[in-house]
């Protein structure tokens, strides 16, 4: 683990204190689990480990923020008004990064981009973004059907892991008969080829 994070000029202890203030204990433990999984994936796939650590710790920083705060941020930063038609599942990444910038002064575009798309993916994902996307899905606290297979796939190929996760997410959302964020479908279309080999 890192004692100090230069991108935000905070020690690990200071950062964990700020994160803990933002969320429930369960969400905090999940964030630590995602950090651990992200570091393991970063080591395996030669991605910047400190960036993976920060992305893992901060990915759900805005998860428990009230809806009206997200709506306020959408207006403040003149974001796509269509975002208002979605909900926390999309907002805490896509809009939450602006709260992270405000509260912590994080300006690293790689980390912010990874956090922004950690629930919806993208047809164009950096390796760091893939690491966070997959780590959030497979962290050790997860126990849904298929997670063990997802973990095994993640040990073999980052692209295959993104494809597997996205396919299962789309299937789950379709079975719930809820709208699917367009960017998630773009991710599916871009990565599904990795499951067809």
Backbone as JSON Lines, residues from 0, in Angstrom:
{"i":0,"aa":"X","n":[0.84,-1.2,0.0],"ca":[0.0,0.0,0.0],"c":[0.89,1.26,0.0]}
{"i":1,"aa":"X","n":[0.29,2.36,-0.31],"ca":[1.03,3.61,-0.42],"c":[0.81,4.46,0.82]}
{"i":2,"aa":"X","n":[1.89,5.07,1.29],"ca":[1.79,5.94,2.47],"c":[1.32,7.34,2.09]}
{"i":3,"aa":"X","n":[1.58,7.73,0.82],"ca":[1.27,9.09,0.39],"c":[0.86,9.08,-1.08]}
{"i":4,"aa":"X","n":[-0.13,9.91,-1.42],"ca":[-0.62,9.99,-2.8],"c":[-0.36,11.39,-3.36]}
{"i":5,"aa":"X","n":[0.74,11.56,-4.12],"ca":[1.06,12.88,-4.67],"c":[-0.06,13.52,-5.51]}
{"i":6,"aa":"X","n":[-0.85,12.74,-6.29],"ca":[-1.88,13.41,-7.11],"c":[-2.92,14.21,-6.3]}
{"i":7,"aa":"X","n":[-3.07,13.88,-5.03],"ca":[-4.03,14.63,-4.21],"c":[-3.37,15.23,-2.96]}
{"i":8,"aa":"X","n":[-2.04,15.03,-2.86],"ca":[-1.27,15.62,-1.76],"c":[-1.82,15.22,-0.38]}
{"i":9,"aa":"X","n":[-2.19,13.95,-0.26],"ca":[-2.71,13.43,1.01],"c":[-1.99,12.13,1.37]}
{"i":10,"aa":"X","n":[-1.84,11.91,2.66],"ca":[-1.35,10.61,3.1],"c":[-2.48,9.6,2.98]}
{"i":11,"aa":"X","n":[-2.13,8.34,3.02],"ca":[-3.16,7.3,2.95],"c":[-4.15,7.46,4.11]}
{"i":12,"aa":"X","n":[-3.61,7.72,5.29],"ca":[-4.46,7.88,6.47],"c":[-5.46,9.04,6.3]}
{"i":13,"aa":"X","n":[-4.97,10.16,5.76],"ca":[-5.84,11.31,5.53],"c":[-6.91,10.99,4.48]}
{"i":14,"aa":"X","n":[-6.49,10.32,3.41],"ca":[-7.43,9.98,2.35],"c":[-8.51,9.02,2.85]}
{"i":15,"aa":"X","n":[-8.1,7.99,3.58],"ca":[-9.08,7.03,4.1],"c":[-10.07,7.72,5.04]}
{"i":16,"aa":"X","n":[-9.58,8.69,5.8],"ca":[-10.47,9.44,6.69],"c":[-11.53,10.2,5.91]}
{"i":17,"aa":"X","n":[-11.12,10.82,4.8],"ca":[-12.07,11.57,3.97],"c":[-13.07,10.63,3.29]}
{"i":18,"aa":"X","n":[-12.59,9.5,2.82],"ca":[-13.47,8.53,2.16],"c":[-14.49,7.99,3.16]}
{"i":19,"aa":"X","n":[-14.02,7.69,4.34],"ca":[-14.89,7.11,5.37],"c":[-16.03,8.06,5.75]}
{"i":20,"aa":"X","n":[-15.75,9.36,5.71],"ca":[-16.79,10.36,6.02],"c":[-17.88,10.39,4.96]}
{"i":21,"aa":"X","n":[-17.56,9.92,3.76],"ca":[-18.48,10.01,2.63],"c":[-19.45,8.83,2.52]}
{"i":22,"aa":"X","n":[-19.21,7.76,3.27],"ca":[-19.96,6.54,2.99],"c":[-20.15,5.67,4.21]}
{"i":23,"aa":"X","n":[-21.05,4.71,4.07],"ca":[-21.32,3.73,5.12],"c":[-20.11,2.82,5.28]}
{"i":24,"aa":"X","n":[-20.06,2.12,6.39],"ca":[-18.97,1.18,6.65],"c":[-18.94,0.07,5.59]}
{"i":25,"aa":"X","n":[-20.1,-0.4,5.2],"ca":[-20.17,-1.46,4.17],"c":[-19.58,-0.96,2.85]}
{"i":26,"aa":"X","n":[-19.93,0.24,2.45],"ca":[-19.4,0.82,1.21],"c":[-17.9,1.06,1.33]}
{"i":27,"aa":"X","n":[-17.45,1.48,2.51],"ca":[-16.02,1.7,2.75],"c":[-15.24,0.39,2.59]}
{"i":28,"aa":"X","n":[-15.77,-0.68,3.17],"ca":[-15.1,-1.98,3.05],"c":[-15.08,-2.46,1.6]}
{"i":29,"aa":"X","n":[-16.16,-2.19,0.88],"ca":[-16.19,-2.52,-0.54],"c":[-15.1,-1.75,-1.29]}
{"i":30,"aa":"X","n":[-14.93,-0.48,-0.97],"ca":[-13.9,0.34,-1.63],"c":[-12.5,-0.21,-1.37]}
{"i":31,"aa":"X","n":[-12.26,-0.66,-0.15],"ca":[-10.96,-1.29,0.16],"c":[-10.79,-2.58,-0.64]}
{"i":32,"aa":"X","n":[-11.88,-3.33,-0.79],"ca":[-11.83,-4.56,-1.58],"c":[-11.55,-4.29,-3.04]}
{"i":33,"aa":"X","n":[-12.16,-3.24,-3.57],"ca":[-11.92,-2.88,-4.97],"c":[-10.48,-2.41,-5.15]}
{"i":34,"aa":"X","n":[-9.98,-1.65,-4.19],"ca":[-8.57,-1.24,-4.26],"c":[-7.66,-2.45,-4.33]}
{"i":35,"aa":"X","n":[-7.9,-3.42,-3.46],"ca":[-7.06,-4.63,-3.43],"c":[-7.12,-5.36,-4.77]}
{"i":36,"aa":"X","n":[-8.33,-5.55,-5.31],"ca":[-8.47,-6.23,-6.59],"c":[-7.83,-5.43,-7.72]}
{"i":37,"aa":"X","n":[-7.97,-4.1,-7.67],"ca":[-7.4,-3.25,-8.71],"c":[-5.87,-3.32,-8.7]}
{"i":38,"aa":"X","n":[-5.28,-3.33,-7.53],"ca":[-3.82,-3.45,-7.43],"c":[-3.35,-4.79,-7.99]}
{"i":39,"aa":"X","n":[-4.07,-5.85,-7.65],"ca":[-3.7,-7.18,-8.16],"c":[-3.79,-7.23,-9.68]}
{"i":40,"aa":"X","n":[-4.84,-6.68,-10.23],"ca":[-4.99,-6.65,-11.69],"c":[-3.94,-5.74,-12.32]}
{"i":41,"aa":"X","n":[-3.67,-4.61,-11.7],"ca":[-2.66,-3.68,-12.23],"c":[-1.28,-4.34,-12.28]}
{"i":42,"aa":"X","n":[-0.96,-5.09,-11.24],"ca":[0.33,-5.8,-11.24],"c":[0.38,-6.84,-12.35]}
{"i":43,"aa":"X","n":[-0.72,-7.55,-12.54],"ca":[-0.78,-8.61,-13.55],"c":[-0.68,-8.03,-14.96]}
{"i":44,"aa":"X","n":[-1.32,-6.88,-15.19],"ca":[-1.41,-6.33,-16.55],"c":[-0.56,-5.08,-16.76]}
{"i":45,"aa":"X","n":[0.39,-4.84,-15.87],"ca":[1.4,-3.78,-16.04],"c":[0.76,-2.39,-16.17]}
{"i":46,"aa":"X","n":[-0.16,-2.11,-15.25],"ca":[-0.83,-0.82,-15.17],"c":[-0.28,-0.1,-13.93]}
{"i":47,"aa":"X","n":[-0.24,1.22,-13.96],"ca":[0.26,2.01,-12.84],"c":[-0.47,1.63,-11.54]}
{"i":48,"aa":"X","n":[0.28,1.11,-10.59],"ca":[-0.33,0.54,-9.38],"c":[-0.88,1.64,-8.48]}
{"i":49,"aa":"X","n":[-0.18,2.77,-8.37],"ca":[-0.69,3.83,-7.51],"c":[-2.0,4.41,-8.08]}
{"i":50,"aa":"X","n":[-2.07,4.55,-9.4],"ca":[-3.31,5.04,-10.01],"c":[-4.44,4.03,-9.78]}
{"i":51,"aa":"X","n":[-4.12,2.75,-9.88],"ca":[-5.14,1.71,-9.64],"c":[-5.62,1.76,-8.2]}
{"i":52,"aa":"X","n":[-4.7,1.99,-7.27],"ca":[-5.04,2.1,-5.86],"c":[-6.0,3.27,-5.63]}
{"i":53,"aa":"X","n":[-5.65,4.43,-6.16],"ca":[-6.5,5.62,-5.98],"c":[-7.86,5.44,-6.64]}
{"i":54,"aa":"X","n":[-7.87,4.89,-7.84],"ca":[-9.14,4.67,-8.54],"c":[-10.03,3.72,-7.75]}
{"i":55,"aa":"X","n":[-9.44,2.66,-7.22],"ca":[-10.2,1.71,-6.42],"c":[-10.78,2.33,-5.17]}
{"i":56,"aa":"X","n":[-9.96,3.11,-4.48],"ca":[-10.43,3.74,-3.25],"c":[-11.52,4.78,-3.51]}
{"i":57,"aa":"X","n":[-11.41,5.49,-4.62],"ca":[-12.3,6.64,-4.85],"c":[-13.49,6.34,-5.76]}
{"i":58,"aa":"X","n":[-13.58,5.15,-6.32],"ca":[-14.59,4.9,-7.35],"c":[-16.02,5.12,-6.85]}
{"i":59,"aa":"X","n":[-16.29,4.86,-5.58],"ca":[-17.63,5.04,-5.03],"c":[-17.71,6.24,-4.08]}
{"i":60,"aa":"X","n":[-16.79,7.18,-4.24],"ca":[-16.74,8.35,-3.35],"c":[-18.09,9.06,-3.3]}
{"i":61,"aa":"X","n":[-18.78,9.12,-4.44],"ca":[-20.05,9.86,-4.52],"c":[-21.28,8.94,-4.47]}
{"i":62,"aa":"X","n":[-21.08,7.67,-4.19],"ca":[-22.18,6.7,-4.29],"c":[-23.35,7.04,-3.36]}
{"i":63,"aa":"X","n":[-23.09,7.6,-2.2],"ca":[-24.15,7.86,-1.23],"c":[-24.53,9.34,-1.14]}
{"i":64,"aa":"X","n":[-24.18,10.08,-2.17],"ca":[-24.54,11.5,-2.26],"c":[-26.02,11.6,-2.67]}
{"i":65,"aa":"X","n":[-26.78,12.54,-2.1],"ca":[-28.2,12.7,-2.47],"c":[-28.38,13.06,-3.95]}
{"i":66,"aa":"X","n":[-29.49,12.62,-4.51],"ca":[-29.77,12.86,-5.93],"c":[-29.71,14.34,-6.3]}
{"i":67,"aa":"X","n":[-30.21,15.2,-5.43],"ca":[-30.24,16.62,-5.78],"c":[-28.84,17.21,-5.96]}
{"i":68,"aa":"X","n":[-27.86,16.64,-5.28],"ca":[-26.47,17.09,-5.45],"c":[-25.97,16.76,-6.86]}
{"i":69,"aa":"X","n":[-26.32,15.57,-7.35],"ca":[-25.92,15.22,-8.72],"c":[-26.58,16.14,-9.74]}
{"i":70,"aa":"X","n":[-27.85,16.42,-9.54],"ca":[-28.56,17.31,-10.46],"c":[-27.94,18.71,-10.46]}
{"i":71,"aa":"X","n":[-27.53,19.14,-9.27],"ca":[-26.85,20.43,-9.13],"c":[-25.52,20.43,-9.89]}
{"i":72,"aa":"X","n":[-24.76,19.34,-9.77],"ca":[-23.46,19.24,-10.46],"c":[-23.64,19.18,-11.97]}
{"i":73,"aa":"X","n":[-24.69,18.49,-12.43],"ca":[-24.96,18.44,-13.88],"c":[-25.16,19.85,-14.43]}
{"i":74,"aa":"X","n":[-25.92,20.66,-13.68],"ca":[-26.14,22.05,-14.1],"c":[-24.86,22.88,-13.98]}
{"i":75,"aa":"X","n":[-24.19,22.73,-12.86],"ca":[-23.01,23.54,-12.58],"c":[-21.93,23.36,-13.65]}
{"i":76,"aa":"X","n":[-21.72,22.1,-14.06],"ca":[-20.66,21.81,-15.02],"c":[-21.17,21.69,-16.46]}
{"i":77,"aa":"X","n":[-22.45,22.07,-16.65],"ca":[-23.05,22.07,-18.0],"c":[-22.85,20.72,-18.69]}
{"i":78,"aa":"X","n":[-23.14,19.65,-17.96],"ca":[-23.03,18.3,-18.51],"c":[-24.24,18.0,-19.37]}
{"i":79,"aa":"X","n":[-24.17,16.95,-20.14],"ca":[-25.27,16.53,-21.01],"c":[-26.56,16.42,-20.19]}
{"i":80,"aa":"X","n":[-27.58,17.17,-20.57],"ca":[-28.83,17.2,-19.79],"c":[-29.51,15.83,-19.76]}
{"i":81,"aa":"X","n":[-29.2,14.97,-20.72],"ca":[-29.78,13.63,-20.72],"c":[-29.39,12.85,-19.46]}
{"i":82,"aa":"X","n":[-28.28,13.22,-18.84],"ca":[-27.88,12.56,-17.59],"c":[-28.98,12.63,-16.54]}
{"i":83,"aa":"X","n":[-29.78,13.69,-16.59],"ca":[-30.85,13.86,-15.59],"c":[-31.91,12.76,-15.7]}
{"i":84,"aa":"X","n":[-31.94,12.06,-16.82],"ca":[-32.91,10.98,-17.01],"c":[-32.46,9.66,-16.39]}
{"i":85,"aa":"X","n":[-31.27,9.64,-15.82],"ca":[-30.72,8.4,-15.26],"c":[-30.77,8.46,-13.74]}
{"i":86,"aa":"X","n":[-29.89,7.74,-13.08],"ca":[-29.96,7.66,-11.62],"c":[-28.57,7.46,-11.03]}
{"i":87,"aa":"X","n":[-28.54,7.18,-9.76],"ca":[-27.28,7.05,-9.02],"c":[-26.33,6.04,-9.64]}
{"i":88,"aa":"X","n":[-26.85,4.97,-10.21],"ca":[-25.97,3.95,-10.79],"c":[-25.08,4.53,-11.88]}
{"i":89,"aa":"X","n":[-25.6,5.5,-12.61],"ca":[-24.82,6.19,-13.63],"c":[-24.13,7.42,-13.02]}
{"i":90,"aa":"X","n":[-24.87,8.19,-12.23],"ca":[-24.37,9.46,-11.71],"c":[-23.13,9.35,-10.84]}
{"i":91,"aa":"X","n":[-23.04,8.32,-10.0],"ca":[-21.94,8.33,-9.02],"c":[-20.58,8.2,-9.69]}
{"i":92,"aa":"X","n":[-20.57,7.73,-10.95],"ca":[-19.33,7.74,-11.71],"c":[-19.25,8.94,-12.63]}
{"i":93,"aa":"X","n":[-20.23,9.04,-13.54],"ca":[-20.2,10.08,-14.57],"c":[-20.19,11.49,-13.99]}
{"i":94,"aa":"X","n":[-20.93,11.71,-12.92],"ca":[-21.02,13.04,-12.31],"c":[-20.17,13.12,-11.04]}
{"i":95,"aa":"X","n":[-20.01,12.0,-10.39],"ca":[-19.27,11.95,-9.13],"c":[-17.83,12.43,-9.24]}
{"i":96,"aa":"X","n":[-17.25,12.3,-10.43],"ca":[-15.85,12.74,-10.58],"c":[-15.7,14.24,-10.32]}
{"i":97,"aa":"X","n":[-16.76,15.01,-10.56],"ca":[-16.67,16.45,-10.32],"c":[-16.64,16.75,-8.82]}
{"i":98,"aa":"X","n":[-17.31,15.92,-8.05],"ca":[-17.25,16.06,-6.6],"c":[-15.87,15.67,-6.08]}
{"i":99,"aa":"X","n":[-15.29,14.63,-6.67],"ca":[-13.93,14.22,-6.29],"c":[-12.94,15.35,-6.59]}
{"i":100,"aa":"X","n":[-13.09,15.98,-7.75],"ca":[-12.22,17.1,-8.09],"c":[-12.38,18.23,-7.08]}
{"i":101,"aa":"X","n":[-13.64,18.55,-6.74],"ca":[-13.9,19.65,-5.81],"c":[-13.37,19.35,-4.41]}
{"i":102,"aa":"X","n":[-13.64,18.16,-3.92],"ca":[-13.31,17.82,-2.53],"c":[-11.83,17.49,-2.33]}
{"i":103,"aa":"X","n":[-11.23,16.83,-3.32],"ca":[-9.88,16.3,-3.12],"c":[-8.84,16.93,-4.04]}
{"i":104,"aa":"X","n":[-9.28,17.73,-5.01],"ca":[-8.33,18.37,-5.91],"c":[-7.68,17.42,-6.9]}
{"i":105,"aa":"X","n":[-8.29,16.25,-7.12],"ca":[-7.72,15.29,-8.06],"c":[-7.94,15.79,-9.48]}
{"i":106,"aa":"X","n":[-6.84,15.86,-10.25],"ca":[-6.93,16.32,-11.64],"c":[-6.38,15.29,-12.62]}
{"i":107,"aa":"X","n":[-5.92,14.16,-12.13],"ca":[-5.34,13.13,-13.01],"c":[-6.43,12.59,-13.93]}
{"i":108,"aa":"X","n":[-6.3,12.87,-15.22],"ca":[-7.36,12.51,-16.17],"c":[-7.54,11.0,-16.32]}
{"i":109,"aa":"X","n":[-6.46,10.23,-16.17],"ca":[-6.57,8.77,-16.28],"c":[-7.45,8.21,-15.17]}
{"i":110,"aa":"X","n":[-7.21,8.67,-13.96],"ca":[-7.97,8.17,-12.81],"c":[-9.41,8.65,-12.89]}
{"i":111,"aa":"X","n":[-9.61,9.91,-13.22],"ca":[-10.97,10.46,-13.29],"c":[-11.78,9.76,-14.39]}
{"i":112,"aa":"X","n":[-11.15,9.5,-15.52],"ca":[-11.85,8.81,-16.61],"c":[-12.24,7.4,-16.18]}
{"i":113,"aa":"X","n":[-11.33,6.7,-15.51],"ca":[-11.62,5.34,-15.05],"c":[-12.81,5.34,-14.08]}
{"i":114,"aa":"X","n":[-12.81,6.29,-13.16],"ca":[-13.91,6.39,-12.19],"c":[-15.21,6.76,-12.9]}
{"i":115,"aa":"X","n":[-15.11,7.67,-13.86],"ca":[-16.29,8.14,-14.58],"c":[-17.06,7.0,-15.23]}
{"i":116,"aa":"X","n":[-16.34,6.02,-15.78],"ca":[-17.0,4.95,-16.54],"c":[-17.0,3.6,-15.82]}
{"i":117,"aa":"X","n":[-16.75,3.6,-14.52],"ca":[-16.57,2.3,-13.85],"c":[-17.85,1.47,-13.77]}
{"i":118,"aa":"X","n":[-19.03,2.07,-13.98],"ca":[-20.25,1.27,-13.99],"c":[-20.81,1.09,-15.4]}
{"i":119,"aa":"X","n":[-20.45,1.94,-16.33],"ca":[-21.05,1.89,-17.66],"c":[-20.08,1.43,-18.74]}
{"i":120,"aa":"X","n":[-18.79,1.49,-18.45],"ca":[-17.8,1.12,-19.45],"c":[-17.73,2.12,-20.58]}
{"i":121,"aa":"X","n":[-17.03,1.73,-21.64],"ca":[-16.88,2.57,-22.82],"c":[-16.34,1.7,-23.94]}
{"i":122,"aa":"X","n":[-16.64,2.08,-25.17],"ca":[-16.08,1.33,-26.3],"c":[-14.57,1.54,-26.39]}
{"i":123,"aa":"X","n":[-14.09,2.64,-25.83],"ca":[-12.66,2.95,-25.78],"c":[-12.24,3.06,-24.32]}
{"i":124,"aa":"X","n":[-11.61,2.05,-23.79],"ca":[-11.22,2.04,-22.38],"c":[-9.72,1.9,-22.24]}
{"i":125,"aa":"X","n":[-9.13,2.74,-21.41],"ca":[-7.71,2.58,-21.07],"c":[-7.56,1.3,-20.25]}
{"i":126,"aa":"X","n":[-6.33,0.83,-20.13],"ca":[-6.1,-0.35,-19.29],"c":[-6.46,-0.06,-17.84]}
{"i":127,"aa":"X","n":[-6.22,1.16,-17.37],"ca":[-6.59,1.52,-16.01],"c":[-8.11,1.45,-15.85]}
{"i":128,"aa":"X","n":[-8.85,1.96,-16.83],"ca":[-10.31,1.91,-16.76],"c":[-10.81,0.47,-16.74]}
{"i":129,"aa":"X","n":[-10.2,-0.39,-17.54],"ca":[-10.57,-1.81,-17.55],"c":[-10.29,-2.44,-16.19]}
{"i":130,"aa":"X","n":[-9.14,-2.11,-15.62],"ca":[-8.78,-2.65,-14.3],"c":[-9.83,-2.28,-13.26]}
{"i":131,"aa":"X","n":[-10.23,-1.01,-13.23],"ca":[-11.22,-0.58,-12.23],"c":[-12.58,-1.21,-12.49]}
{"i":132,"aa":"X","n":[-13.0,-1.23,-13.73],"ca":[-14.29,-1.8,-14.14],"c":[-14.4,-3.25,-13.67]}
{"i":133,"aa":"X","n":[-13.34,-4.0,-13.91],"ca":[-13.33,-5.43,-13.54],"c":[-13.16,-5.6,-12.03]}
{"i":134,"aa":"X","n":[-12.29,-4.81,-11.42],"ca":[-12.05,-4.93,-9.97],"c":[-13.32,-4.71,-9.18]}
{"i":135,"aa":"X","n":[-14.13,-3.75,-9.6],"ca":[-15.39,-3.45,-8.93],"c":[-16.34,-4.65,-8.99]}
{"i":136,"aa":"X","n":[-16.23,-5.42,-10.03],"ca":[-17.11,-6.57,-10.26],"c":[-16.66,-7.81,-9.5]}
{"i":137,"aa":"X","n":[-15.34,-7.98,-9.35],"ca":[-14.82,-9.25,-8.81],"c":[-14.24,-9.14,-7.41]}
{"i":138,"aa":"X","n":[-14.27,-7.96,-6.8],"ca":[-13.62,-7.82,-5.48],"c":[-14.13,-8.89,-4.52]}
{"i":139,"aa":"X","n":[-13.31,-9.23,-3.54],"ca":[-13.55,-10.41,-2.71],"c":[-14.86,-10.37,-1.92]}
{"i":140,"aa":"X","n":[-15.46,-9.21,-1.77],"ca":[-16.73,-9.12,-1.05],"c":[-17.94,-9.5,-1.9]}
{"i":141,"aa":"X","n":[-17.74,-9.64,-3.2],"ca":[-18.84,-9.99,-4.1],"c":[-19.14,-11.49,-4.0]}
{"i":142,"aa":"X","n":[-20.43,-11.85,-4.09],"ca":[-20.79,-13.27,-3.94],"c":[-21.94,-13.69,-4.85]}
{"i":143,"aa":"X","n":[-22.14,-13.01,-5.97],"ca":[-23.23,-13.36,-6.86],"c":[-22.86,-14.56,-7.75]}
{"i":144,"aa":"X","n":[-23.88,-15.16,-8.35],"ca":[-23.64,-16.3,-9.24],"c":[-22.83,-15.85,-10.45]}
{"i":145,"aa":"X","n":[-21.74,-16.54,-10.72],"ca":[-20.87,-16.2,-11.85],"c":[-19.63,-15.43,-11.47]}
{"i":146,"aa":"X","n":[-19.53,-14.99,-10.21],"ca":[-18.38,-14.16,-9.84],"c":[-17.08,-14.97,-9.85]}
{"i":147,"aa":"X","n":[-17.15,-16.24,-9.49],"ca":[-15.92,-17.05,-9.51],"c":[-15.4,-17.21,-10.94]}
{"i":148,"aa":"X","n":[-16.32,-17.4,-11.88],"ca":[-15.91,-17.48,-13.29],"c":[-15.34,-16.14,-13.75]}
{"i":149,"aa":"X","n":[-15.97,-15.04,-13.31],"ca":[-15.46,-13.71,-13.66],"c":[-14.03,-13.52,-13.14]}
{"i":150,"aa":"X","n":[-13.78,-14.0,-11.92],"ca":[-12.44,-13.87,-11.34],"c":[-11.42,-14.7,-12.13]}
{"i":151,"aa":"X","n":[-11.82,-15.88,-12.54],"ca":[-10.92,-16.74,-13.32],"c":[-10.62,-16.11,-14.67]}
{"i":152,"aa":"X","n":[-11.63,-15.57,-15.32],"ca":[-11.43,-14.91,-16.62],"c":[-10.5,-13.7,-16.45]}
{"i":153,"aa":"X","n":[-10.68,-12.96,-15.35],"ca":[-9.84,-11.77,-15.1],"c":[-8.37,-12.14,-14.93]}
{"i":154,"aa":"X","n":[-8.11,-13.36,-14.49],"ca":[-6.71,-13.8,-14.36],"c":[-6.09,-14.14,-15.71]}
{"i":155,"aa":"X","n":[-6.94,-14.34,-16.72],"ca":[-6.46,-14.74,-18.05],"c":[-6.37,-13.58,-19.04]}
{"i":156,"aa":"X","n":[-7.39,-12.7,-19.01],"ca":[-7.45,-11.62,-20.0],"c":[-8.33,-10.48,-19.5]}
{"i":157,"aa":"X","n":[-7.79,-9.29,-19.53],"ca":[-8.54,-8.11,-19.1],"c":[-9.7,-7.83,-20.07]}
{"i":158,"aa":"X","n":[-9.45,-7.95,-21.36],"ca":[-10.51,-7.71,-22.35],"c":[-11.63,-8.74,-22.22]}
{"i":159,"aa":"X","n":[-11.28,-9.99,-22.03],"ca":[-12.3,-11.03,-21.85],"c":[-13.11,-10.77,-20.58]}
{"i":160,"aa":"X","n":[-12.44,-10.26,-19.55],"ca":[-13.13,-9.97,-18.29],"c":[-14.13,-8.83,-18.47]}
{"i":161,"aa":"X","n":[-13.72,-7.79,-19.22],"ca":[-14.64,-6.69,-19.51],"c":[-15.84,-7.21,-20.3]}
{"i":162,"aa":"X","n":[-15.58,-8.06,-21.27],"ca":[-16.66,-8.62,-22.09],"c":[-17.62,-9.46,-21.25]}
{"i":163,"aa":"X","n":[-17.08,-10.32,-20.4],"ca":[-17.9,-11.19,-19.56],"c":[-18.78,-10.36,-18.63]}
{"i":164,"aa":"X","n":[-18.16,-9.4,-17.97],"ca":[-18.9,-8.55,-17.02],"c":[-20.01,-7.78,-17.74]}
{"i":165,"aa":"X","n":[-19.67,-7.19,-18.88],"ca":[-20.65,-6.39,-19.6],"c":[-21.81,-7.24,-20.1]}
{"i":166,"aa":"X","n":[-21.51,-8.4,-20.63],"ca":[-22.57,-9.3,-21.12],"c":[-23.52,-9.68,-19.99]}
{"i":167,"aa":"X","n":[-22.96,-9.97,-18.83],"ca":[-23.8,-10.36,-17.69],"c":[-24.57,-9.18,-17.12]}
{"i":168,"aa":"X","n":[-23.97,-8.01,-17.16],"ca":[-24.68,-6.81,-16.7],"c":[-25.86,-6.49,-17.61]}
{"i":169,"aa":"X","n":[-25.63,-6.55,-18.92],"ca":[-26.71,-6.28,-19.87],"c":[-27.83,-7.31,-19.7]}
{"i":170,"aa":"X","n":[-27.46,-8.57,-19.54],"ca":[-28.47,-9.63,-19.34],"c":[-29.28,-9.38,-18.07]}
{"i":171,"aa":"X","n":[-28.6,-9.02,-17.0],"ca":[-29.27,-8.75,-15.73],"c":[-30.25,-7.59,-15.87]}
{"i":172,"aa":"X","n":[-29.8,-6.5,-16.48],"ca":[-30.66,-5.32,-16.63],"c":[-31.85,-5.62,-17.54]}
{"i":173,"aa":"X","n":[-31.61,-6.39,-18.6],"ca":[-32.71,-6.75,-19.5],"c":[-33.75,-7.6,-18.77]}
{"i":174,"aa":"X","n":[-33.28,-8.52,-17.94],"ca":[-34.21,-9.36,-17.17],"c":[-35.01,-8.54,-16.17]}
{"i":175,"aa":"X","n":[-34.43,-7.43,-15.69],"ca":[-35.14,-6.55,-14.77],"c":[-36.09,-5.59,-15.5]}
{"i":176,"aa":"X","n":[-36.01,-5.61,-16.83],"ca":[-36.82,-4.73,-17.68],"c":[-36.63,-3.25,-17.33]}
{"i":177,"aa":"X","n":[-35.36,-2.87,-17.14],"ca":[-35.03,-1.47,-16.88],"c":[-34.22,-0.92,-18.05]}
{"i":178,"aa":"X","n":[-34.26,0.39,-18.25],"ca":[-33.47,0.98,-19.34],"c":[-31.98,0.72,-19.15]}
{"i":179,"aa":"X","n":[-31.28,0.55,-20.25],"ca":[-29.84,0.32,-20.22],"c":[-29.15,1.56,-20.79]}
{"i":180,"aa":"X","n":[-28.23,2.1,-20.02],"ca":[-27.5,3.3,-20.43],"c":[-26.82,3.05,-21.78]}
{"i":181,"aa":"X","n":[-26.99,3.93,-22.75],"ca":[-26.46,3.68,-24.1],"c":[-24.97,3.33,-24.13]}
{"i":182,"aa":"X","n":[-24.19,3.95,-23.27],"ca":[-22.75,3.68,-23.27],"c":[-22.46,2.25,-22.83]}
{"i":183,"aa":"X","n":[-23.32,1.67,-22.01],"ca":[-23.15,0.27,-21.62],"c":[-23.35,-0.64,-22.83]}
{"i":184,"aa":"X","n":[-24.31,-0.3,-23.67],"ca":[-24.54,-1.08,-24.88],"c":[-23.36,-0.92,-25.86]}
{"i":185,"aa":"X","n":[-22.79,0.28,-25.9],"ca":[-21.6,0.5,-26.73],"c":[-20.44,-0.35,-26.24]}
{"i":186,"aa":"X","n":[-20.3,-0.46,-24.93],"ca":[-19.25,-1.29,-24.34],"c":[-19.48,-2.74,-24.73]}
{"i":187,"aa":"X","n":[-20.72,-3.18,-24.61],"ca":[-21.07,-4.56,-24.98],"c":[-20.69,-4.83,-26.44]}
{"i":188,"aa":"X","n":[-21.1,-3.93,-27.33],"ca":[-20.83,-4.13,-28.75],"c":[-19.33,-4.14,-29.06]}
{"i":189,"aa":"X","n":[-18.57,-3.32,-28.33],"ca":[-17.13,-3.23,-28.58],"c":[-16.36,-4.44,-28.05]}
{"i":190,"aa":"X","n":[-16.85,-5.03,-26.95],"ca":[-16.06,-6.07,-26.28],"c":[-16.6,-7.49,-26.45]}
{"i":191,"aa":"X","n":[-17.82,-7.66,-26.92],"ca":[-18.4,-8.99,-26.96],"c":[-17.61,-9.95,-27.84]}
{"i":192,"aa":"X","n":[-16.87,-9.42,-28.79],"ca":[-16.03,-10.27,-29.66],"c":[-15.03,-11.09,-28.86]}
{"i":193,"aa":"X","n":[-14.65,-10.59,-27.67],"ca":[-13.67,-11.31,-26.87],"c":[-14.24,-12.59,-26.25]}
{"i":194,"aa":"X","n":[-15.54,-12.73,-26.26],"ca":[-16.16,-13.96,-25.75],"c":[-16.52,-14.91,-26.89]}
{"i":195,"aa":"X","n":[-16.22,-14.54,-28.1],"ca":[-16.63,-15.34,-29.24],"c":[-15.5,-16.21,-29.8]}
{"i":196,"aa":"X","n":[-14.34,-16.14,-29.18],"ca":[-13.2,-16.95,-29.65],"c":[-13.38,-18.41,-29.29]}
